[in-house]
Amino acid sequence: MPLETIAIQAGGLFLPWQDVSISIAAEEAVRTAVVTGHIPPGVEPPWPDEKATLSANGTLLLTGYVRDLRPDQGSDDWRATISLVSRTVDAVETSILHKTGLVENRDIKGIGAAFDNLGIGIEAKGSFETIAKHQIEPGESLYSTLEPLARAEAAIIHDTPEGKLRIVKKPDGSHSGGLVAGVNIIGAGAEFSGQGRFNPVIVRGQQSRGVTPQAMRPEA
């Protein structure tokens, strides 16, 4: 099994890299990457907020922006550490701009689309409850208004390779490749802990909607 071929473009520059770390999770709204490499003399490095993409073996993994640039000028070239973030960072860090802050009779995808004033894009898979009224809090971000609604329906929110928000009841599919020592694992580490492994565990909470005993005092 061959190693992955990573291709990174940022600010119109094809980045030569030495080390790259990519973070993607089913329950994270923003995927990230950190790239370290050399910038040739006379070449302008990519600056924060410039557009960026990252792919592996031709498959798009991240569409977003340069977040941080940490250059180190040497005698012959630049050595730079560059971090990348998904387009969905705007859904997490910026406030919703909406004339009333209120939408009616929409499911979670419709609510997201109504408040997506930056055009990030909302995808959803599965059926979701229609909510009679949803009012945002002043200064609330798109992600922070959608996350409790998703949690109430046992759904998760993550970003896509194209930099959109995706709402699903479970992760899509499984990884088609494999990790094999001596083949495509150069180095690996792990940590096993008994911390937090209590027995029994009793969970009590309250649903965001409903006034029945099951909604007000669930316990399991």
C-alpha positions as CSV (number, residue, x, y, z in Angstrom):
1,M,0.0,0.0,0.0
2,P,1.7,3.3,-1.1
3,L,2.0,6.3,1.1
4,E,-0.4,9.2,0.6
5,T,0.7,12.0,-1.8
6,I,-0.2,15.3,-0.1
7,A,-0.7,18.4,-2.4
8,I,-1.2,21.8,-0.8
9,Q,-2.1,25.1,-2.6
10,A,-2.3,28.4,-0.6
11,G,-2.4,31.9,-2.0
12,G,-1.8,30.6,-5.5
13,L,1.4,28.9,-4.4
14,F,2.0,25.2,-4.6
15,L,3.5,24.6,-1.2
16,P,6.6,22.4,-0.9
17,W,6.3,20.7,2.5
18,Q,8.4,18.6,4.9
19,D,5.8,17.8,7.6
20,V,2.0,18.0,7.5
21,S,-0.5,17.2,10.2
22,I,-4.3,17.0,9.3
23,S,-7.1,16.9,11.8
24,I,-10.6,15.7,10.7
25,A,-13.3,14.4,13.0
26,A,-17.0,13.4,12.6
27,E,-18.0,15.7,15.5
28,E,-15.8,18.7,14.7
29,A,-17.2,21.6,12.6
30,V,-13.7,22.8,11.4
31,R,-11.0,20.6,10.0
32,T,-7.4,21.9,10.2
33,A,-3.9,21.2,9.0
34,V,-0.4,22.4,9.9
35,V,2.2,22.4,7.2
36,T,6.0,23.0,7.7
37,G,8.3,23.5,4.7
38,H,10.7,25.7,2.9
39,I,9.7,28.7,0.8
40,P,12.3,29.3,-2.1
41,P,14.1,32.7,-2.2
42,G,12.1,35.5,-3.8
43,V,8.8,33.6,-3.4
44,E,6.1,35.4,-1.4
45,P,4.7,33.1,1.3
46,P,0.9,32.6,1.6
47,W,-0.5,35.1,4.1
48,P,-3.4,34.7,6.6
49,D,-6.9,34.7,5.1
50,E,-5.7,33.6,1.6
51,K,-7.6,30.7,0.1
52,A,-6.1,27.2,0.5
53,T,-6.8,23.6,-0.5
54,L,-5.3,20.3,0.6
55,S,-5.7,17.0,-1.1
56,A,-4.3,13.5,-0.7
57,N,-3.8,11.2,-3.7
58,G,-6.0,13.6,-5.7
59,T,-8.9,13.5,-3.2
60,L,-9.9,16.9,-1.8
61,L,-9.6,16.9,2.0
62,L,-9.8,20.6,3.0
63,T,-11.1,23.8,1.4
64,G,-10.5,27.0,3.4
65,Y,-7.9,29.6,4.3
66,V,-4.5,30.2,5.7
67,R,-5.0,30.9,9.4
68,D,-1.4,31.4,10.6
69,L,2.0,32.0,9.0
70,R,5.1,31.6,11.2
71,P,8.1,32.3,8.9
72,D,11.7,31.7,9.9
73,Q,14.2,33.5,7.6
74,G,17.4,31.6,6.9
75,S,20.4,32.5,4.8
76,D,19.2,30.8,1.7
77,D,15.4,30.4,2.0
78,W,12.4,30.7,4.2
79,R,11.3,28.0,6.6
80,A,7.7,28.5,7.4
81,T,5.0,26.8,9.5
82,I,1.5,27.4,8.0
83,S,-1.8,26.4,9.5
84,L,-4.9,25.9,7.4
85,V,-8.6,26.0,8.5
86,S,-11.8,24.9,6.7
87,R,-14.2,27.6,5.3
88,T,-16.6,26.5,8.1
89,V,-14.4,28.5,10.6
90,D,-16.7,31.4,9.7
91,A,-19.7,29.5,10.9
92,V,-18.0,29.0,14.3
93,E,-16.3,32.3,14.9
94,T,-18.6,34.9,13.3
95,S,-22.0,36.2,14.4
96,I,-25.2,35.7,12.5
97,L,-26.5,38.8,10.7
98,H,-30.3,38.5,10.3
99,K,-33.0,41.2,10.2
100,T,-35.2,39.5,12.9
101,G,-33.2,36.6,14.2
102,L,-36.4,34.5,14.0
103,V,-37.4,31.7,11.6
104,E,-40.6,29.6,11.8
105,N,-41.7,26.1,10.7
106,R,-38.3,24.9,9.5
107,D,-36.2,21.9,10.2
108,I,-32.5,22.2,11.2
109,K,-31.3,22.4,7.6
110,G,-33.8,25.2,6.9
111,I,-32.8,27.1,10.0
112,G,-29.2,26.8,9.0
113,A,-29.9,28.0,5.5
114,A,-31.9,31.0,6.8
115,F,-29.1,32.1,9.0
116,D,-26.2,31.3,6.6
117,N,-25.6,34.9,5.7
118,L,-22.0,34.1,4.6
119,G,-22.9,31.5,2.1
120,I,-21.0,28.7,3.8
121,G,-23.5,26.0,2.7
122,I,-25.6,23.6,4.7
123,E,-26.0,19.9,3.9
124,A,-28.2,17.4,5.8
125,K,-28.9,13.7,5.5
126,G,-31.9,12.1,7.0
127,S,-35.2,13.5,8.3
128,F,-35.4,16.1,11.0
129,E,-38.2,17.6,13.1
130,T,-39.9,20.8,12.0
131,I,-39.5,23.5,14.7
132,A,-42.3,26.0,15.1
133,K,-40.1,28.9,16.1
134,H,-36.3,29.4,16.5
135,Q,-34.9,32.6,17.8
136,I,-31.2,33.2,17.9
137,E,-29.3,34.9,20.7
138,P,-27.6,38.2,19.8
139,G,-24.1,37.6,18.7
140,E,-24.7,33.9,18.3
141,S,-22.7,32.0,15.5
142,L,-24.3,29.7,13.0
143,Y,-22.7,26.7,14.6
144,S,-23.7,27.6,18.1
145,T,-27.3,28.0,17.2
146,L,-27.4,24.7,15.2
147,E,-25.4,22.5,17.6
148,P,-28.1,22.3,20.4
149,L,-30.7,21.5,17.8
150,A,-28.6,18.7,16.3
151,R,-27.8,17.3,19.8
152,A,-31.6,17.2,20.6
153,E,-32.1,14.9,17.5
154,A,-29.0,12.8,18.2
155,A,-27.3,14.3,15.1
156,I,-23.7,15.5,14.6
157,I,-22.3,18.4,12.7
158,H,-19.1,18.3,10.8
159,D,-17.5,20.0,7.8
160,T,-17.1,18.6,4.3
161,P,-13.9,18.6,2.1
162,E,-15.6,21.5,0.2
163,G,-15.9,23.6,3.4
164,K,-19.6,23.2,4.0
165,L,-21.5,22.3,7.2
166,R,-23.0,18.8,7.1
167,I,-25.7,17.5,9.6
168,V,-26.1,13.8,9.8
169,K,-27.5,11.2,12.2
170,K,-24.4,9.1,11.9
171,P,-21.0,9.4,10.0
172,D,-21.1,8.4,6.4
173,G,-19.4,5.1,5.4
174,S,-16.0,3.9,6.6
175,H,-12.4,4.4,5.6
176,S,-11.6,2.4,2.5
177,G,-7.9,2.0,3.2
178,G,-5.9,0.5,6.1
179,L,-3.1,1.2,8.5
180,V,-0.4,-1.5,8.5
181,A,2.8,-1.5,10.5
182,G,5.8,-1.7,8.1
183,V,3.7,-0.7,5.1
184,N,2.2,2.8,5.6
185,I,2.8,3.4,9.3
186,I,6.1,5.1,9.7
187,G,5.6,5.8,13.4
188,A,2.7,5.3,15.9
189,G,1.9,5.9,19.5
190,A,-1.1,5.3,21.8
191,E,-2.3,5.9,25.4
192,F,-4.6,3.7,27.4
193,S,-6.2,5.0,30.6
194,G,-8.7,4.0,33.2
195,Q,-9.5,7.7,34.0
196,G,-13.2,8.4,34.0
197,R,-14.2,4.8,33.6
198,F,-16.8,4.8,36.4
199,N,-19.2,1.9,37.1
200,P,-22.1,2.4,37.1
201,V,-22.5,5.7,35.2
202,I,-25.9,7.5,35.6
203,V,-26.7,10.2,33.2
204,R,-29.4,12.8,33.9
205,G,-30.5,15.7,31.7
206,Q,-33.3,17.7,30.1
207,Q,-34.4,17.8,26.5
208,S,-34.6,21.2,24.8
209,R,-38.2,20.7,23.9
210,G,-41.2,19.1,25.6
211,V,-42.8,19.2,29.1
212,T,-43.4,15.5,29.8
213,P,-41.6,13.7,32.6
214,Q,-39.5,11.9,29.9
215,A,-38.5,15.3,28.5
216,M,-37.9,17.1,31.8
217,R,-36.3,14.3,33.8
218,P,-34.6,11.7,31.5
219,E,-32.3,9.3,33.3
220,A,-30.3,6.3,32.0
